[in-house]
């Protein structure tokens, strides 16, 4: 599993909140739900994204807004429209006067809004939980950004729009996978921009020296990798490999491996059904004690304490 794939493992295992919004003007939805990651795709209409403390952004069909929870932002029919509703934590919606709108705006299967014939149609997907592996990538993103239709070059918005209102067996799994695919496509498009600042390991995945070693560590963290092993996979000397890897990734190979293993361990600890022995084994530590020593050095608490707090 490479890093971009792994970014989805924590959120998707716990499901995502998905809704089709149908809005008629005037409207201004303030997004204050503070979920770790959300995507808002424009199906029709030309709304505006208005981030707190930043200039408004005009949107068009096929555009996707990615937001990381804070600061808050607003999506509206016009940049100057006053807030008409606020989405709060727990996906509760209230009017400016405090009136609850969650039930009033219910339009059927995964559909919600102020007008069933509204000219603006949005697809909103929210990842409700965030893992340590996810955080390694998400912290390299701006709080809010837009990927436009030309950059995305994908039919996924249309597919998600068609599927989101269906009530078939297994539909939640179908929608989760489509949302995951859309997120991958959006992140790829964003990181391909000349002005983007992807994490060093993301860039290094495409390098002929560092890339093979990174994939080995990410896909098989349980193995006892040495710098010599990783250099051999890249077909270069140990010294050449170590220099190239550190220059691209920003840290030595075994430092990256340790942090990757511990991030995976942190996500595994969220599952109370997995024993500490199994967690240690899956991430390359021979005993729970060895894992605990490294984990406490990285996170400041033992795996047991970390699991207790997460629960």
C-alpha atoms as a printed R data frame, in Angstrom:
    type eleno elety resid chain resno       x      y       z
1   ATOM     1    CA   UNK     A     1   0.000  0.000   0.000
2   ATOM     2    CA   UNK     A     2   1.525  3.338  -0.990
3   ATOM     3    CA   UNK     A     3   1.023  6.528   0.988
4   ATOM     4    CA   UNK     A     4  -1.756  7.944  -1.157
5   ATOM     5    CA   UNK     A     5  -3.721  4.703  -0.892
6   ATOM     6    CA   UNK     A     6  -3.065  4.502   2.833
7   ATOM     7    CA   UNK     A     7  -4.452  7.986   3.418
8   ATOM     8    CA   UNK     A     8  -7.924  6.487   2.884
9   ATOM     9    CA   UNK     A     9  -7.612  3.436   5.069
10  ATOM    10    CA   UNK     A    10  -8.609  5.057   8.360
11  ATOM    11    CA   UNK     A    11 -11.523  7.211   7.152
12  ATOM    12    CA   UNK     A    12 -13.063  4.729   4.712
13  ATOM    13    CA   UNK     A    13 -13.116  1.882   7.237
14  ATOM    14    CA   UNK     A    14 -15.473  3.953   9.378
15  ATOM    15    CA   UNK     A    15 -17.746  5.201   6.611
16  ATOM    16    CA   UNK     A    16 -18.361  8.675   5.258
17  ATOM    17    CA   UNK     A    17 -21.303 11.069   5.349
18  ATOM    18    CA   UNK     A    18 -22.694 11.706   1.860
19  ATOM    19    CA   UNK     A    19 -25.537 13.966   0.753
20  ATOM    20    CA   UNK     A    20 -26.873 15.557  -2.447
21  ATOM    21    CA   UNK     A    21 -27.738 19.224  -1.818
22  ATOM    22    CA   UNK     A    22 -30.362 20.978  -3.947
23  ATOM    23    CA   UNK     A    23 -30.321 24.709  -3.359
24  ATOM    24    CA   UNK     A    24 -32.335 27.578  -4.758
25  ATOM    25    CA   UNK     A    25 -31.183 31.195  -4.497
26  ATOM    26    CA   UNK     A    26 -30.674 32.947  -2.241
27  ATOM    27    CA   UNK     A    27 -28.664 30.563  -0.114
28  ATOM    28    CA   UNK     A    28 -25.450 30.637   1.871
29  ATOM    29    CA   UNK     A    29 -24.495 27.474   3.746
30  ATOM    30    CA   UNK     A    30 -21.863 28.055   6.387
31  ATOM    31    CA   UNK     A    31 -19.822 24.875   6.873
32  ATOM    32    CA   UNK     A    32 -18.809 24.638  10.531
33  ATOM    33    CA   UNK     A    33 -19.013 20.871  11.053
34  ATOM    34    CA   UNK     A    34 -15.233 20.618  11.630
35  ATOM    35    CA   UNK     A    35 -14.872 17.172  10.061
36  ATOM    36    CA   UNK     A    36 -11.238 16.257   9.278
37  ATOM    37    CA   UNK     A    37 -11.811 16.238   5.506
38  ATOM    38    CA   UNK     A    38 -14.704 17.070   3.201
39  ATOM    39    CA   UNK     A    39 -15.261 17.233  -0.541
40  ATOM    40    CA   UNK     A    40 -17.973 19.352  -2.152
41  ATOM    41    CA   UNK     A    41 -18.496 18.755  -5.872
42  ATOM    42    CA   UNK     A    42 -20.555 21.091  -8.066
43  ATOM    43    CA   UNK     A    43 -22.968 19.215 -10.337
44  ATOM    44    CA   UNK     A    44 -24.875 22.256 -11.582
45  ATOM    45    CA   UNK     A    45 -25.051 25.972 -10.882
46  ATOM    46    CA   UNK     A    46 -22.287 28.514 -10.339
47  ATOM    47    CA   UNK     A    47 -21.947 29.005  -6.588
48  ATOM    48    CA   UNK     A    48 -19.128 30.652  -4.647
49  ATOM    49    CA   UNK     A    49 -16.802 29.219  -2.026
50  ATOM    50    CA   UNK     A    50 -16.162 31.845   0.645
51  ATOM    51    CA   UNK     A    51 -13.398 30.800   3.079
52  ATOM    52    CA   UNK     A    52 -13.062 32.645   6.379
53  ATOM    53    CA   UNK     A    53 -10.271 35.179   6.046
54  ATOM    54    CA   UNK     A    54  -9.613 34.539   2.349
55  ATOM    55    CA   UNK     A    55 -11.013 35.830  -0.970
56  ATOM    56    CA   UNK     A    56 -14.126 34.122  -2.395
57  ATOM    57    CA   UNK     A    57 -13.686 31.624  -5.228
58  ATOM    58    CA   UNK     A    58 -16.128 31.316  -8.142
59  ATOM    59    CA   UNK     A    59 -17.148 27.718  -8.818
60  ATOM    60    CA   UNK     A    60 -18.478 25.959 -11.913
61  ATOM    61    CA   UNK     A    61 -19.915 22.511 -12.677
62  ATOM    62    CA   UNK     A    62 -17.240 19.846 -12.281
63  ATOM    63    CA   UNK     A    63 -15.268 21.779  -9.645
64  ATOM    64    CA   UNK     A    64 -14.459 20.156  -6.287
65  ATOM    65    CA   UNK     A    65 -13.814 22.036  -3.041
66  ATOM    66    CA   UNK     A    66 -11.631 20.222  -0.497
67  ATOM    67    CA   UNK     A    67 -11.762 21.521   3.081
68  ATOM    68    CA   UNK     A    68  -9.929 20.316   6.176
69  ATOM    69    CA   UNK     A    69 -12.453 21.391   8.793
70  ATOM    70    CA   UNK     A    70 -10.989 24.637  10.132
71  ATOM    71    CA   UNK     A    71 -11.138 27.480   9.434
72  ATOM    72    CA   UNK     A    72 -14.804 27.416   8.493
73  ATOM    73    CA   UNK     A    73 -16.146 28.406   5.088
74  ATOM    74    CA   UNK     A    74 -19.391 29.172   3.247
75  ATOM    75    CA   UNK     A    75 -20.834 28.039  -0.068
76  ATOM    76    CA   UNK     A    76 -23.383 30.453  -1.492
77  ATOM    77    CA   UNK     A    77 -25.213 31.501  -4.647
78  ATOM    78    CA   UNK     A    78 -23.307 34.811  -4.461
79  ATOM    79    CA   UNK     A    79 -20.284 35.890  -2.440
80  ATOM    80    CA   UNK     A    80 -22.321 38.637  -0.770
81  ATOM    81    CA   UNK     A    81 -25.327 36.529   0.288
82  ATOM    82    CA   UNK     A    82 -25.791 36.511   4.098
83  ATOM    83    CA   UNK     A    83 -25.670 33.125   5.806
84  ATOM    84    CA   UNK     A    84 -29.005 31.332   5.554
85  ATOM    85    CA   UNK     A    85 -28.023 28.088   7.330
86  ATOM    86    CA   UNK     A    86 -25.070 26.699   9.294
87  ATOM    87    CA   UNK     A    87 -23.936 23.069   9.236
88  ATOM    88    CA   UNK     A    88 -22.810 22.230  12.762
89  ATOM    89    CA   UNK     A    89 -20.849 19.256  14.166
90  ATOM    90    CA   UNK     A    90 -22.871 16.071  13.873
91  ATOM    91    CA   UNK     A    91 -24.296 17.315  10.548
92  ATOM    92    CA   UNK     A    92 -26.965 19.344  12.323
93  ATOM    93    CA   UNK     A    93 -28.262 22.371  10.439
94  ATOM    94    CA   UNK     A    94 -29.601 25.554  12.018
95  ATOM    95    CA   UNK     A    95 -30.993 28.832  10.707
96  ATOM    96    CA   UNK     A    96 -29.510 32.183  11.810
97  ATOM    97    CA   UNK     A    97 -32.324 32.476  14.386
98  ATOM    98    CA   UNK     A    98 -31.426 29.060  15.852
99  ATOM    99    CA   UNK     A    99 -34.289 27.137  14.226
100 ATOM   100    CA   UNK     A   100 -33.367 23.551  13.348
101 ATOM   101    CA   UNK     A   101 -33.420 22.944   9.600
102 ATOM   102    CA   UNK     A   102 -32.149 19.363   9.444
103 ATOM   103    CA   UNK     A   103 -35.601 17.812   9.077
104 ATOM   104    CA   UNK     A   104 -37.127 20.779   7.226
105 ATOM   105    CA   UNK     A   105 -34.520 20.459   4.450
106 ATOM   106    CA   UNK     A   106 -34.866 16.658   4.145
107 ATOM   107    CA   UNK     A   107 -35.690 15.815   0.507
108 ATOM   108    CA   UNK     A   108 -35.509 12.019   0.553
109 ATOM   109    CA   UNK     A   109 -32.755  9.445   0.022
110 ATOM   110    CA   UNK     A   110 -29.456 11.222   0.755
111 ATOM   111    CA   UNK     A   111 -30.997 14.435  -0.573
112 ATOM   112    CA   UNK     A   112 -31.232 17.704   1.286
113 ATOM   113    CA   UNK     A   113 -31.800 21.380   0.565
114 ATOM   114    CA   UNK     A   114 -34.134 24.342   0.419
115 ATOM   115    CA   UNK     A   115 -35.601 23.581  -3.034
116 ATOM   116    CA   UNK     A   116 -36.059 20.176  -4.745
117 ATOM   117    CA   UNK     A   117 -35.916 22.006  -8.103
118 ATOM   118    CA   UNK     A   118 -32.979 24.215  -7.090
119 ATOM   119    CA   UNK     A   119 -30.633 25.276  -9.854
120 ATOM   120    CA   UNK     A   120 -27.546 24.525  -7.736
121 ATOM   121    CA   UNK     A   121 -26.816 20.855  -7.092
122 ATOM   122    CA   UNK     A   122 -23.887 19.893  -4.869
123 ATOM   123    CA   UNK     A   123 -22.503 16.553  -3.728
124 ATOM   124    CA   UNK     A   124 -20.991 16.697  -0.260
125 ATOM   125    CA   UNK     A   125 -18.891 13.923   1.241
126 ATOM   126    CA   UNK     A   126 -17.369 14.140   4.714
127 ATOM   127    CA   UNK     A   127 -14.785 11.817   6.224
128 ATOM   128    CA   UNK     A   128 -15.751 11.685   9.872
129 ATOM   129    CA   UNK     A   129 -12.541 10.341  11.411
130 ATOM   130    CA   UNK     A   130  -8.857 10.844  10.730
131 ATOM   131    CA   UNK     A   131  -5.984  8.454  11.334
132 ATOM   132    CA   UNK     A   132  -2.270  8.954  11.853
133 ATOM   133    CA   UNK     A   133  -1.467  7.687   8.354
134 ATOM   134    CA   UNK     A   134  -4.001 10.096   6.864
135 ATOM   135    CA   UNK     A   135  -2.531 12.974   8.834
136 ATOM   136    CA   UNK     A   136   0.887 12.473   7.227
137 ATOM   137    CA   UNK     A   137  -0.605 13.541   3.903
138 ATOM   138    CA   UNK     A   138  -3.408 15.876   4.969
139 ATOM   139    CA   UNK     A   139  -1.109 18.172   6.928
140 ATOM   140    CA   UNK     A   140   0.646 19.019   3.655
141 ATOM   141    CA   UNK     A   141  -2.600 20.414   2.186
142 ATOM   142    CA   UNK     A   142  -3.971 23.959   2.521
143 ATOM   143    CA   UNK     A   143  -7.089 24.376   4.693
144 ATOM   144    CA   UNK     A   144  -9.250 24.814   1.585
145 ATOM   145    CA   UNK     A   145  -8.558 24.459  -2.124
146 ATOM   146    CA   UNK     A   146 -10.427 23.949  -5.383
147 ATOM   147    CA   UNK     A   147  -9.668 21.516  -8.190
148 ATOM   148    CA   UNK     A   148 -11.499 22.438 -11.394
149 ATOM   149    CA   UNK     A   149 -13.105 20.174 -13.973
150 ATOM   150    CA   UNK     A   150 -10.240 20.482 -16.490
151 ATOM   151    CA   UNK     A   151  -7.649 19.494 -13.862
152 ATOM   152    CA   UNK     A   152  -9.732 16.601 -12.590
153 ATOM   153    CA   UNK     A   153 -10.531 15.082 -15.983
154 ATOM   154    CA   UNK     A   154 -12.703 12.367 -14.436
155 ATOM   155    CA   UNK     A   155 -16.287 11.067 -14.824
156 ATOM   156    CA   UNK     A   156 -16.521 10.331 -11.100
157 ATOM   157    CA   UNK     A   157 -18.734 13.301 -10.182
158 ATOM   158    CA   UNK     A   158 -21.369 12.142 -12.654
159 ATOM   159    CA   UNK     A   159 -21.174  8.571 -11.356
160 ATOM   160    CA   UNK     A   160 -21.465  9.691  -7.754
161 ATOM   161    CA   UNK     A   161 -24.419 11.936  -8.621
162 ATOM   162    CA   UNK     A   162 -26.219  9.013 -10.261
163 ATOM   163    CA   UNK     A   163 -25.541  6.599  -7.408
164 ATOM   164    CA   UNK     A   164 -26.059  8.807  -4.370
165 ATOM   165    CA   UNK     A   165 -29.877  8.776  -4.527
166 ATOM   166    CA   UNK     A   166 -30.192  5.026  -5.067
167 ATOM   167    CA   UNK     A   167 -31.356  2.796  -2.207
168 ATOM   168    CA   UNK     A   168 -29.946 -0.563  -3.260
169 ATOM   169    CA   UNK     A   169 -28.385 -3.323  -1.119
170 ATOM   170    CA   UNK     A   170 -24.734 -2.512  -0.463
171 ATOM   171    CA   UNK     A   171 -25.164  1.057  -1.648
172 ATOM   172    CA   UNK     A   172 -23.222  2.558   1.244
173 ATOM   173    CA   UNK     A   173 -20.160  0.540   0.229
174 ATOM   174    CA   UNK     A   174 -20.559  1.624  -3.405
175 ATOM   175    CA   UNK     A   175 -20.738  5.284  -2.395
176 ATOM   176    CA   UNK     A   176 -17.766  5.029  -0.039
177 ATOM   177    CA   UNK     A   177 -15.622  3.564  -2.814
178 ATOM   178    CA   UNK     A   178 -16.709  6.242  -5.303
179 ATOM   179    CA   UNK     A   179 -15.922  8.959  -2.781
180 ATOM   180    CA   UNK     A   180 -12.509  7.394  -2.145
181 ATOM   181    CA   UNK     A   181 -11.789  7.344  -5.887
182 ATOM   182    CA   UNK     A   182 -12.857 10.970  -6.219
183 ATOM   183    CA   UNK     A   183 -10.559 11.961  -3.345
184 ATOM   184    CA   UNK     A   184  -7.611 10.153  -4.958
185 ATOM   185    CA   UNK     A   185  -8.296 11.875  -8.286
186 ATOM   186    CA   UNK     A   186  -8.543 15.274  -6.591
187 ATOM   187    CA   UNK     A   187  -5.302 14.804  -4.631
188 ATOM   188    CA   UNK     A   188  -3.436 13.660  -7.720
189 ATOM   189    CA   UNK     A   189  -4.655 16.713  -9.609
190 ATOM   190    CA   UNK     A   190  -3.704 19.036  -6.752
191 ATOM   191    CA   UNK     A   191  -0.211 17.648  -6.275
192 ATOM   192    CA   UNK     A   192   0.478 17.822 -10.009
193 ATOM   193    CA   UNK     A   193   0.192 21.626  -9.892
194 ATOM   194    CA   UNK     A   194   3.508 23.478 -10.236
195 ATOM   195    CA   UNK     A   195   2.779 25.530  -7.111
196 ATOM   196    CA   UNK     A   196   1.717 22.572  -4.943
197 ATOM   197    CA   UNK     A   197   3.929 21.437  -2.094
198 ATOM   198    CA   UNK     A   198   3.470 17.686  -1.786
199 ATOM   199    CA   UNK     A   199   5.289 15.881   1.026
200 ATOM   200    CA   UNK     A   200   8.775 14.669   0.138
201 ATOM   201    CA   UNK     A   201   7.823 10.998   0.234
202 ATOM   202    CA   UNK     A   202   5.001 11.615  -2.261
203 ATOM   203    CA   UNK     A   203   7.437 13.150  -4.735
204 ATOM   204    CA   UNK     A   204   9.989 10.416  -4.046
205 ATOM   205    CA   UNK     A   205   7.526  7.678  -5.038
206 ATOM   206    CA   UNK     A   206   8.203  8.626  -8.662
207 ATOM   207    CA   UNK     A   207  11.984  8.601  -8.274
208 ATOM   208    CA   UNK     A   208  13.867  5.663  -9.780
209 ATOM   209    CA   UNK     A   209  16.160  5.390  -6.733
210 ATOM   210    CA   UNK     A   210  13.972  6.279  -3.743
211 ATOM   211    CA   UNK     A   211  10.649  5.087  -5.199
212 ATOM   212    CA   UNK     A   212  11.225  1.300  -5.137
213 ATOM   213    CA   UNK     A   213  12.492  1.456  -1.549
214 ATOM   214    CA   UNK     A   214   9.573  3.604  -0.409
215 ATOM   215    CA   UNK     A   215   7.080  1.166  -1.880
216 ATOM   216    CA   UNK     A   216   8.777 -1.759  -0.152
217 ATOM   217    CA   UNK     A   217   8.653 -0.034   3.231
218 ATOM   218    CA   UNK     A   218   5.071  1.119   2.823
219 ATOM   219    CA   UNK     A   219   3.740 -2.170   1.483
220 ATOM   220    CA   UNK     A   220   5.766 -4.511   3.718
221 ATOM   221    CA   UNK     A   221   6.497 -2.655   6.974
222 ATOM   222    CA   UNK     A   222   6.661 -5.907   8.934
223 ATOM   223    CA   UNK     A   223   9.954 -6.938   7.312
224 ATOM   224    CA   UNK     A   224  13.350 -6.197   8.865
225 ATOM   225    CA   UNK     A   225  14.596 -3.760   6.253
226 ATOM   226    CA   UNK     A   226  18.170 -2.505   6.291
227 ATOM   227    CA   UNK     A   227  19.633  0.327   4.268
228 ATOM   228    CA   UNK     A   228  21.590 -2.290   2.331
229 ATOM   229    CA   UNK     A   229  18.373 -4.153   1.432
230 ATOM   230    CA   UNK     A   230  16.714 -0.970   0.243
231 ATOM   231    CA   UNK     A   231  19.754  0.154  -1.752
232 ATOM   232    CA   UNK     A   232  19.829 -3.229  -3.469
233 ATOM   233    CA   UNK     A   233  16.189 -2.790  -4.504
234 ATOM   234    CA   UNK     A   234  17.191  0.510  -6.117
235 ATOM   235    CA   UNK     A   235  20.318 -1.039  -7.722
236 ATOM   236    CA   UNK     A   236  22.639  1.597  -6.284
237 ATOM   237    CA   UNK     A   237  25.267  1.707  -3.564
238 ATOM   238    CA   UNK     A   238  24.274  2.126   0.068
239 ATOM   239    CA   UNK     A   239  25.784  5.620   0.247
240 ATOM   240    CA   UNK     A   240  24.188  6.796  -3.005
241 ATOM   241    CA   UNK     A   241  20.806  5.464  -1.947
242 ATOM   242    CA   UNK     A   242  20.949  7.055   1.509
243 ATOM   243    CA   UNK     A   243  21.912 10.459   0.075
244 ATOM   244    CA   UNK     A   244  19.209 10.397  -2.590
245 ATOM   245    CA   UNK     A   245  16.498  9.235  -0.199
246 ATOM   246    CA   UNK     A   246  17.283 11.853   2.451
247 ATOM   247    CA   UNK     A   247  17.460 14.622  -0.137
248 ATOM   248    CA   UNK     A   248  13.995 13.805  -1.515
249 ATOM   249    CA   UNK     A   249  12.116 12.634   1.562
250 ATOM   250    CA   UNK     A   250  13.764 14.915   4.095
251 ATOM   251    CA   UNK     A   251  14.826 12.177   6.517
252 ATOM   252    CA   UNK     A   252  16.983  9.014   6.447
253 ATOM   253    CA   UNK     A   253  15.391  5.779   5.186
254 ATOM   254    CA   UNK     A   254  15.147  4.030   8.550
255 ATOM   255    CA   UNK     A   255  13.774  7.149  10.240
256 ATOM   256    CA   UNK     A   256  11.020  7.229   7.630
257 ATOM   257    CA   UNK     A   257  10.406  3.511   8.155
258 ATOM   258    CA   UNK     A   258  10.077  3.920  11.917
259 ATOM   259    CA   UNK     A   259   7.601  6.784  11.624
260 ATOM   260    CA   UNK     A   260   5.608  4.926   8.986
261 ATOM   261    CA   UNK     A   261   5.407  1.822  11.177
262 ATOM   262    CA   UNK     A   262   4.293  3.839  14.190
263 ATOM   263    CA   UNK     A   263   1.637  5.702  12.188
264 ATOM   264    CA   UNK     A   264   0.274  2.360  11.003
265 ATOM   265    CA   UNK     A   265   0.359  1.092  14.590
266 ATOM   266    CA   UNK     A   266  -1.608  4.123  15.794
267 ATOM   267    CA   UNK     A   267  -4.334  3.454  13.257
268 ATOM   268    CA   UNK     A   268  -4.434 -0.265  14.104
269 ATOM   269    CA   UNK     A   269  -4.824  0.587  17.794
270 ATOM   270    CA   UNK     A   270  -8.158  2.227  16.991
271 ATOM   271    CA   UNK     A   271  -9.551 -1.302  16.532
272 ATOM   272    CA   UNK     A   272 -10.090 -2.782  20.011
273 ATOM   273    CA   UNK     A   273 -10.292 -6.255  18.496
274 ATOM   274    CA   UNK     A   274  -6.597 -6.279  17.544
275 ATOM   275    CA   UNK     A   275  -4.204 -7.287  20.311
276 ATOM   276    CA   UNK     A   276  -1.022 -5.346  20.997
277 ATOM   277    CA   UNK     A   277   0.936 -8.445  19.998
278 ATOM   278    CA   UNK     A   278  -0.790 -8.493  16.610
279 ATOM   279    CA   UNK     A   279  -0.229 -4.767  16.116
280 ATOM   280    CA   UNK     A   280   3.471 -5.136  16.912
281 ATOM   281    CA   UNK     A   281   3.814 -8.061  14.517
282 ATOM   282    CA   UNK     A   282   2.032 -6.290  11.661
283 ATOM   283    CA   UNK     A   283   4.282 -3.232  11.819
284 ATOM   284    CA   UNK     A   284   7.615 -4.975  12.241
285 ATOM   285    CA   UNK     A   285   8.222 -5.071  15.992
286 ATOM   286    CA   UNK     A   286   9.111 -8.397  17.568
287 ATOM   287    CA   UNK     A   287   7.350 -7.776  20.870
288 ATOM   288    CA   UNK     A   288   4.754 -5.393  22.330
289 ATOM   289    CA   UNK     A   289   7.518 -4.052  24.582
290 ATOM   290    CA   UNK     A   290   9.652 -3.068  21.578
291 ATOM   291    CA   UNK     A   291   6.647 -1.387  19.971
292 ATOM   292    CA   UNK     A   292   5.765  0.390  23.207
293 ATOM   293    CA   UNK     A   293   9.262  1.837  23.611
294 ATOM   294    CA   UNK     A   294   9.296  3.263  20.064
295 ATOM   295    CA   UNK     A   295   5.657  4.367  20.225
296 ATOM   296    CA   UNK     A   296   6.112  6.292  23.472
297 ATOM   297    CA   UNK     A   297   9.163  8.040  22.039
298 ATOM   298    CA   UNK     A   298   7.100  9.206  19.029
299 ATOM   299    CA   UNK     A   299   3.709  9.952  20.611
300 ATOM   300    CA   UNK     A   300   4.548 10.547  24.262
301 ATOM   301    CA   UNK     A   301   2.209  7.812  25.520
302 ATOM   302    CA   UNK     A   302   2.223  4.032  25.478
303 ATOM   303    CA   UNK     A   303   0.125  2.103  22.935
304 ATOM   304    CA   UNK     A   304  -2.304  1.152  25.712
305 ATOM   305    CA   UNK     A   305  -2.740  4.777  26.778
306 ATOM   306    CA   UNK     A   306  -3.135  5.844  23.139
307 ATOM   307    CA   UNK     A   307  -5.822  3.198  22.599
308 ATOM   308    CA   UNK     A   308  -7.628  4.234  25.797
309 ATOM   309    CA   UNK     A   309  -7.714  7.889  24.714
310 ATOM   310    CA   UNK     A   310  -8.861  7.016  21.192
311 ATOM   311    CA   UNK     A   311 -11.704  4.954  22.566
